[in-house]
Amino acid sequence: MTRHPRIQQENHFISLRPLSMKMPFVLIGWLLMGNVELGLGNEAVSLYSSSDQVVELVDANMTNNIYNSRFLWVVEFYSHWCGHCQRFAPTWMMLADQFADWSGHVKISALNCAEQSDQCANFNIMGTPTVRIFPPTTAPPFQGVDVHLQNRSDLLYLRSTVMFHVAKSQMNQLFPYPLPNLQYSRARSYLELYSLIRQDPDRPTVCIVESADTPVLGLLVLQSLGPNTLEKMNIRRFHASSQETFQSYFTQITQFPAVVIHFGDLKRGESEQIFMPDKWSSIPVAQQVLGFIYQHLPQANRFEVLPISSTTSRSVSEELNNDDVVYATDLEKAIEYAITQEIANHPVLTEAHLTTIGWFLDVIIRYLPLRAEVKLFLTQLRDWPSQLQLKSISNDVYKDKVLELKRLFRPFQGTPDEWAGCRGSSPKYRGYPCSLWTLFHTLTVNAALRDQHKEPIEGPTLVARAMVSYIHYFFSCRHCAENFASKVRSIGALPSTPTGAILWLWKIHNMGNKKLAGDLTEDPAHPKIEWPSPALCPDCRAPPVSPSNEVGQGGTLWNLDKTADYLIKVYREENIIPNKFYASGLLREERISMVKDLLSNLVSDFNSSQINNNITIDELLEKINIPQFCQNVYDKV
């Protein structure tokens, strides 16, 4: 599975013999600006492996698989960096394992939106994880049935939901081949009950009579047995409306749900076994039902009992960066990912979306030290909707504009493929979430330094407003976004002073660290602690003698003045480590050398053609002043 491939262009020198003197300047601009870069270039990663039962979907096979298929497809749209997706992954793998026996009918699959954002945008995926169900014979433009995961991302719920759609697809005759009967049976009289049970007297009959409180019990048992086992018995799930009929014939039944296993002909009154759970709880009752059935079946009809368990995803918080070194690489990659992936995933950008994008880009342009080409790119993207008085923009129009501006300005040409300070010990750790919080920490600090002499503003600071709104609308890990919003609410009003915004974000940072400490999503190489650690800032922790002291999440007494000083030191512009590609100066010198060689070849061609024989190459290069010319062009693109 690969990411969006880069468009590669080779810098071939072209024969220039008959060209006019204006041509080199076009080529100079081309050489200075470099190649178009469409993706972030990271090596593809996944939360799942070939050893899992999860079918990994990619661009090439996504629509071919789920559309016009003989299977029911259950697709998880996820992002490998998303903490909630990482925590949800074990549940998804267990779901795939539980449906392994149903692989001839059901496919449990996954698609990584961080690697295939266009595909996720096509399916209107607004946040991750998102689960959609595609019944058999589904055709475009159907985008699947949403499975609502909020507070229900447990295995039991997912199993019953999938089986409900399998049964519904069977009822609607969507499967092109037979599968075990999953439909409700109703027995409103003895004759109806007899006709249902006597259909195959050579096989044991298992009747699961549900109650109004246990509508998923039968489906869970059927799913656990699997289609191969179901073929060995005559098993039926009865609606609660059949209770009176069962009680009139099987007088031992005093409560529901109940399970009746009958052998032989019902009319002859042959033996049956009846099971009634004392207390209702989906998981233990279903497990007991399976054990009861297994215990009373003849040896030839026995099967392996699969465990029924529940794995509930706990709430997850966003990953925050613990380190105190800021790299321009991480800042630029955060901006690029936000623009080309998170925002681009929305099928329509409404007026509220455009306002948020404007706030987001504006604070970056105002307060972040940017290379000239990045700043021009962001400025054009920010101003474009207002200049045309656009109230909404489609996904395709937005992406076309981004691509147009990237071709024009090459803003991320020098951004390395790998994360720097936000690089995790594994590709699933840190990365984009880490870089996004690093970006906003940097913005709060530099906004405070630049606006410290300005008059106080009414309402929240520009950075706080932009961050809260961006995460609300665009951060695709929706559970993470909800957790962030809850932290913001717990602190109270948004900060109204630039310095207050620094400590406001720091508090949220430590609230996230506390929640993530020892968590599944925690990078073992970067343990979550109250930040900064005593080693990084010994003065940030202080005895209770200053009015600026405050007790933190872990009971630590913080000196807020010293903590603010530390944050300013880490995130201020002067301490940001630039991209090594640009910091070394090699890019500029290499391009100047290329231009010089190009012009040398051009003049040689002119001389050999007896054009301008009176000017030497040295005189021409001195007249053009190559270094200054290159710098002038480079500063403007």
Secondary structure, DSSP 8 states (H G I E B T S, - for coil): ---S------------TT--TTHHHHHHHHHHH-----S-------S--TTSS-EE--TTTHHHHHTT-SSEEEEEEE-TT-HHHHHHHHHHHHHHHHTGGGTTTEEEEEEETTT-HHHHHHTT--SBSEEEEE-TT--TT---EEE--TTT-BHHHHHHHHHHHHHHHHHTT-SSS-----SEE--SSHHHHHHHHTT-TTS-EEEEE--TT-TTHHHHHHHHHHHHHHTTSEEEEE-GGGHHHHHHH-TT--SSSEEEEE-S-GGGT--EEEE--SS--HHHHHHHHHHHHHHHS-GGG----------B-----------S--BHHHHHHHHHHIIIIIGGG-SEE-HHHHHHHHHHHHHHHHHS---HHHHHHHHHHHHHHHHTT-S-EEHHHHHHHHHHHHHHH-TTTT--SS-STTB-SSTTSBSHHHHHHHHHHHHHHHHHHHHTTS---SSS-HHHHHHHHHHHHH-SBHHHHHHHHHHHHHH-S---SHHHHHHHHHHHHHHHHHHHTT-TTS-TTS---SSS-TTT-GGGB--TTSTTEEE-TTS-EEEHHHHHHHHHHHHSGGG-B--HHHHTSHHHHHHHHHHHHHHHHHHHHHHHTTSSTTS-HHHHHHHHTHHHHHHHHHHH-
